[in-house]
Protein backbone atom coordinates (compact mmCIF):
# COMPACT_ATOMS: atom_id res chain seq x y z
CA UNK A 1 0.00 0.00 0.00
CA UNK A 2 1.40 3.33 -1.00
CA UNK A 3 0.34 6.68 0.45
CA UNK A 4 1.13 10.26 -0.61
CA UNK A 5 1.76 13.01 1.94
CA UNK A 6 2.00 16.68 1.05
CA UNK A 7 4.43 18.31 3.47
CA UNK A 8 3.10 20.79 5.97
CA UNK A 9 4.38 24.21 4.97
CA UNK A 10 3.27 26.27 7.94
CA UNK A 11 4.11 23.88 10.79
CA UNK A 12 2.02 22.61 13.68
CA UNK A 13 -1.63 23.47 13.70
CA UNK A 14 -2.07 22.90 9.99
CA UNK A 15 -4.12 19.96 8.79
CA UNK A 16 -3.08 17.88 5.80
CA UNK A 17 -4.49 14.93 3.89
CA UNK A 18 -2.79 11.65 3.14
CA UNK A 19 -3.91 10.10 -0.13
CA UNK A 20 -3.70 6.58 -1.51
CA UNK A 21 -1.84 5.79 -4.74
CA UNK A 22 -4.98 6.62 -6.76
CA UNK A 23 -5.25 10.13 -5.28
CA UNK A 24 -8.20 9.41 -2.98
CA UNK A 25 -8.06 10.99 0.48
CA UNK A 26 -7.59 8.31 3.12
CA UNK A 27 -6.35 9.95 6.34
CA UNK A 28 -6.38 13.47 7.75
CA UNK A 29 -3.55 14.57 10.04
CA UNK A 30 -5.15 17.17 12.28
CA UNK A 31 -2.51 19.24 14.07
CA UNK A 32 -3.88 20.74 17.27
CA UNK A 33 -2.50 24.24 17.79
CA UNK A 34 -2.56 26.20 21.01
CA UNK A 35 -1.99 23.18 23.25
CA UNK A 36 0.49 22.80 26.08
CA UNK A 37 2.10 19.90 24.25
CA UNK A 38 2.36 19.02 20.58
CA UNK A 39 -0.75 17.05 19.60
CA UNK A 40 -2.03 15.46 16.39
CA UNK A 41 -5.01 13.30 15.48
CA UNK A 42 -5.05 10.85 12.60
CA UNK A 43 -8.64 10.75 11.29
CA UNK A 44 -10.47 8.82 8.61
CA UNK A 45 -12.44 10.52 5.82
CA UNK A 46 -15.56 10.69 8.01
CA UNK A 47 -13.66 12.62 10.69
CA UNK A 48 -13.42 9.74 13.18
CA UNK A 49 -10.24 9.80 15.24
CA UNK A 50 -8.24 6.64 14.56
CA UNK A 51 -5.06 7.53 16.43
CA UNK A 52 -4.07 10.25 18.91
CA UNK A 53 -0.46 11.46 18.90
CA UNK A 54 0.86 13.54 21.79
CA UNK A 55 4.15 14.77 23.11
CA UNK A 56 4.90 13.10 26.42
CA UNK A 57 5.18 15.58 29.24
CA UNK A 58 8.03 15.44 31.75
CA UNK A 59 10.33 13.19 29.71
CA UNK A 60 14.13 13.49 29.74
CA UNK A 61 14.23 13.28 25.95
CA UNK A 62 11.57 14.41 23.50
CA UNK A 63 9.05 11.58 23.37
CA UNK A 64 5.80 11.12 21.46
CA UNK A 65 3.00 8.77 22.52
CA UNK A 66 0.56 7.12 20.11
CA UNK A 67 -2.85 6.00 21.43
CA UNK A 68 -5.81 4.24 19.85
CA UNK A 69 -9.18 4.49 21.55
CA UNK A 70 -7.59 6.00 24.67
CA UNK A 71 -5.26 3.03 25.08
CA UNK A 72 -1.47 3.36 24.64
CA UNK A 73 -0.23 1.87 21.39
CA UNK A 74 3.41 3.03 21.11
CA UNK A 75 6.06 5.38 22.48
CA UNK A 76 8.64 6.98 20.19
CA UNK A 77 11.97 8.50 21.16
CA UNK A 78 15.33 9.09 19.55
CA UNK A 79 18.03 6.51 20.19
CA UNK A 80 20.89 7.93 22.19
CA UNK A 81 23.79 6.80 20.04
CA UNK A 82 23.27 7.59 16.39
CA UNK A 83 26.14 9.38 14.71
CA UNK A 84 25.49 9.53 10.98
CA UNK A 85 21.78 8.96 10.58
CA UNK A 86 18.67 9.63 12.58
CA UNK A 87 17.55 6.60 14.58
CA UNK A 88 14.31 6.38 16.53
CA UNK A 89 12.96 3.55 18.64
CA UNK A 90 9.25 2.75 18.66
CA UNK A 91 8.27 0.72 21.73
CA UNK A 92 4.87 -0.88 21.30
CA UNK A 93 2.53 -1.13 24.29
CA UNK A 94 2.94 -4.90 24.56
CA UNK A 95 6.37 -4.21 26.09
CA UNK A 96 8.11 -6.78 23.87
CA UNK A 97 7.95 -5.32 20.39
CA UNK A 98 10.24 -2.57 19.17
CA UNK A 99 10.35 -1.00 15.75
CA UNK A 100 13.47 0.71 14.44
CA UNK A 101 13.22 3.88 12.36
CA UNK A 102 16.40 4.99 10.63
CA UNK A 103 17.53 7.13 7.74
CA UNK A 104 17.51 10.76 6.76
CA UNK A 105 14.32 11.86 8.52
CA UNK A 106 14.44 15.54 7.50
CA UNK A 107 15.02 14.52 3.86
CA UNK A 108 12.02 12.15 4.10
CA UNK A 109 14.20 9.15 3.28
CA UNK A 110 13.88 6.52 6.00
CA UNK A 111 12.69 3.02 6.79
CA UNK A 112 10.64 1.38 9.54
CA UNK A 113 11.77 -2.12 10.49
CA UNK A 114 10.84 -4.83 12.94
CA UNK A 115 13.58 -7.28 13.89
CA UNK A 116 15.46 -6.52 10.65
CA UNK A 117 12.38 -6.95 8.46
CA UNK A 118 11.21 -3.96 6.43
CA UNK A 119 7.67 -2.75 7.28
CA UNK A 120 7.54 0.60 5.49
CA UNK A 121 9.66 2.99 3.46
CA UNK A 122 9.24 6.76 3.48
CA UNK A 123 10.72 8.42 0.42
CA UNK A 124 10.58 11.36 -1.95
CA UNK A 125 12.63 9.52 -4.58
CA UNK A 126 9.78 8.00 -6.55
CA UNK A 127 7.69 11.20 -6.59
CA UNK A 128 8.04 14.19 -8.84
CA UNK A 129 5.61 16.45 -6.98
CA UNK A 130 7.34 19.12 -4.93
CA UNK A 131 6.94 19.06 -1.14
CA UNK A 132 5.46 15.56 -1.28
CA UNK A 133 6.73 12.24 0.03
CA UNK A 134 5.42 8.72 -0.06
CA UNK A 135 4.86 6.11 2.61
CA UNK A 136 5.08 2.64 1.13
CA UNK A 137 3.74 0.01 3.55
CA UNK A 138 5.61 -3.10 2.43
CA UNK A 139 3.98 -5.81 4.55
CA UNK A 140 0.36 -6.65 3.85
CA UNK A 141 -0.36 -7.49 7.51
CA UNK A 142 1.11 -4.19 8.82
CA UNK A 143 -1.13 -1.51 10.33
CA UNK A 144 -0.97 1.44 7.88
CA UNK A 145 -2.47 3.92 10.37
CA UNK A 146 0.19 3.03 12.96
CA UNK A 147 3.02 3.29 10.44
CA UNK A 148 1.74 6.67 9.20
CA UNK A 149 1.51 7.85 12.82
CA UNK A 150 5.11 6.71 13.37
CA UNK A 151 6.23 8.69 10.31
CA UNK A 152 4.38 11.80 11.55
CA UNK A 153 6.04 11.44 14.97
CA UNK A 154 9.62 10.96 13.84
CA UNK A 155 9.41 13.81 11.33
CA UNK A 156 7.97 16.08 14.02
CA UNK A 157 10.66 15.08 16.54
CA UNK A 158 13.45 15.58 13.98
CA UNK A 159 12.11 19.00 12.94
CA UNK A 160 11.78 20.03 16.56
CA UNK A 161 15.34 18.89 17.30
CA UNK A 162 16.66 20.77 14.26
CA UNK A 163 14.92 23.92 15.51
CA UNK A 164 16.64 23.62 18.89
CA UNK A 165 20.15 23.25 17.40
C-alpha positions as CSV (number, residue, x, y, z in Angstrom):
1,X,0.0,0.0,0.0
2,X,1.4,3.3,-1.0
3,X,0.3,6.7,0.4
4,X,1.1,10.3,-0.6
5,X,1.8,13.0,1.9
6,X,2.0,16.7,1.1
7,X,4.4,18.3,3.5
8,X,3.1,20.8,6.0
9,X,4.4,24.2,5.0
10,X,3.3,26.3,7.9
11,X,4.1,23.9,10.8
12,X,2.0,22.6,13.7
13,X,-1.6,23.5,13.7
14,X,-2.1,22.9,10.0
15,X,-4.1,20.0,8.8
16,X,-3.1,17.9,5.8
17,X,-4.5,14.9,3.9
18,X,-2.8,11.7,3.1
19,X,-3.9,10.1,-0.1
20,X,-3.7,6.6,-1.5
21,X,-1.8,5.8,-4.7
22,X,-5.0,6.6,-6.8
23,X,-5.3,10.1,-5.3
24,X,-8.2,9.4,-3.0
25,X,-8.1,11.0,0.5
26,X,-7.6,8.3,3.1
27,X,-6.4,9.9,6.3
28,X,-6.4,13.5,7.7
29,X,-3.6,14.6,10.0
30,X,-5.2,17.2,12.3
31,X,-2.5,19.2,14.1
32,X,-3.9,20.7,17.3
33,X,-2.5,24.2,17.8
34,X,-2.6,26.2,21.0
35,X,-2.0,23.2,23.3
36,X,0.5,22.8,26.1
37,X,2.1,19.9,24.3
38,X,2.4,19.0,20.6
39,X,-0.7,17.0,19.6
40,X,-2.0,15.5,16.4
41,X,-5.0,13.3,15.5
42,X,-5.1,10.8,12.6
43,X,-8.6,10.8,11.3
44,X,-10.5,8.8,8.6
45,X,-12.4,10.5,5.8
46,X,-15.6,10.7,8.0
47,X,-13.7,12.6,10.7
48,X,-13.4,9.7,13.2
49,X,-10.2,9.8,15.2
50,X,-8.2,6.6,14.6
51,X,-5.1,7.5,16.4
52,X,-4.1,10.2,18.9
53,X,-0.5,11.5,18.9
54,X,0.9,13.5,21.8
55,X,4.1,14.8,23.1
56,X,4.9,13.1,26.4
57,X,5.2,15.6,29.2
58,X,8.0,15.4,31.8
59,X,10.3,13.2,29.7
60,X,14.1,13.5,29.7
61,X,14.2,13.3,25.9
62,X,11.6,14.4,23.5
63,X,9.1,11.6,23.4
64,X,5.8,11.1,21.5
65,X,3.0,8.8,22.5
66,X,0.6,7.1,20.1
67,X,-2.8,6.0,21.4
68,X,-5.8,4.2,19.8
69,X,-9.2,4.5,21.6
70,X,-7.6,6.0,24.7
71,X,-5.3,3.0,25.1
72,X,-1.5,3.4,24.6
73,X,-0.2,1.9,21.4
74,X,3.4,3.0,21.1
75,X,6.1,5.4,22.5
76,X,8.6,7.0,20.2
77,X,12.0,8.5,21.2
78,X,15.3,9.1,19.5
79,X,18.0,6.5,20.2
80,X,20.9,7.9,22.2
81,X,23.8,6.8,20.0
82,X,23.3,7.6,16.4
83,X,26.1,9.4,14.7
84,X,25.5,9.5,11.0
85,X,21.8,9.0,10.6
86,X,18.7,9.6,12.6
87,X,17.5,6.6,14.6
88,X,14.3,6.4,16.5
89,X,13.0,3.6,18.6
90,X,9.2,2.8,18.7
91,X,8.3,0.7,21.7
92,X,4.9,-0.9,21.3
93,X,2.5,-1.1,24.3
94,X,2.9,-4.9,24.6
95,X,6.4,-4.2,26.1
96,X,8.1,-6.8,23.9
97,X,8.0,-5.3,20.4
98,X,10.2,-2.6,19.2
99,X,10.4,-1.0,15.7
100,X,13.5,0.7,14.4
101,X,13.2,3.9,12.4
102,X,16.4,5.0,10.6
103,X,17.5,7.1,7.7
104,X,17.5,10.8,6.8
105,X,14.3,11.9,8.5
106,X,14.4,15.5,7.5
107,X,15.0,14.5,3.9
108,X,12.0,12.2,4.1
109,X,14.2,9.1,3.3
110,X,13.9,6.5,6.0
111,X,12.7,3.0,6.8
112,X,10.6,1.4,9.5
113,X,11.8,-2.1,10.5
114,X,10.8,-4.8,12.9
115,X,13.6,-7.3,13.9
116,X,15.5,-6.5,10.7
117,X,12.4,-7.0,8.5
118,X,11.2,-4.0,6.4
119,X,7.7,-2.8,7.3
120,X,7.5,0.6,5.5
121,X,9.7,3.0,3.5
122,X,9.2,6.8,3.5
123,X,10.7,8.4,0.4
124,X,10.6,11.4,-2.0
125,X,12.6,9.5,-4.6
126,X,9.8,8.0,-6.5
127,X,7.7,11.2,-6.6
128,X,8.0,14.2,-8.8
129,X,5.6,16.4,-7.0
130,X,7.3,19.1,-4.9
131,X,6.9,19.1,-1.1
132,X,5.5,15.6,-1.3
133,X,6.7,12.2,0.0
134,X,5.4,8.7,-0.1
135,X,4.9,6.1,2.6
136,X,5.1,2.6,1.1
137,X,3.7,0.0,3.5
138,X,5.6,-3.1,2.4
139,X,4.0,-5.8,4.5
140,X,0.4,-6.6,3.9
141,X,-0.4,-7.5,7.5
142,X,1.1,-4.2,8.8
143,X,-1.1,-1.5,10.3
144,X,-1.0,1.4,7.9
145,X,-2.5,3.9,10.4
146,X,0.2,3.0,13.0
147,X,3.0,3.3,10.4
148,X,1.7,6.7,9.2
149,X,1.5,7.9,12.8
150,X,5.1,6.7,13.4
151,X,6.2,8.7,10.3
152,X,4.4,11.8,11.5
153,X,6.0,11.4,15.0
154,X,9.6,11.0,13.8
155,X,9.4,13.8,11.3
156,X,8.0,16.1,14.0
157,X,10.7,15.1,16.5
158,X,13.4,15.6,14.0
159,X,12.1,19.0,12.9
160,X,11.8,20.0,16.6
161,X,15.3,18.9,17.3
162,X,16.7,20.8,14.3
163,X,14.9,23.9,15.5
164,X,16.6,23.6,18.9
165,X,20.2,23.2,17.4
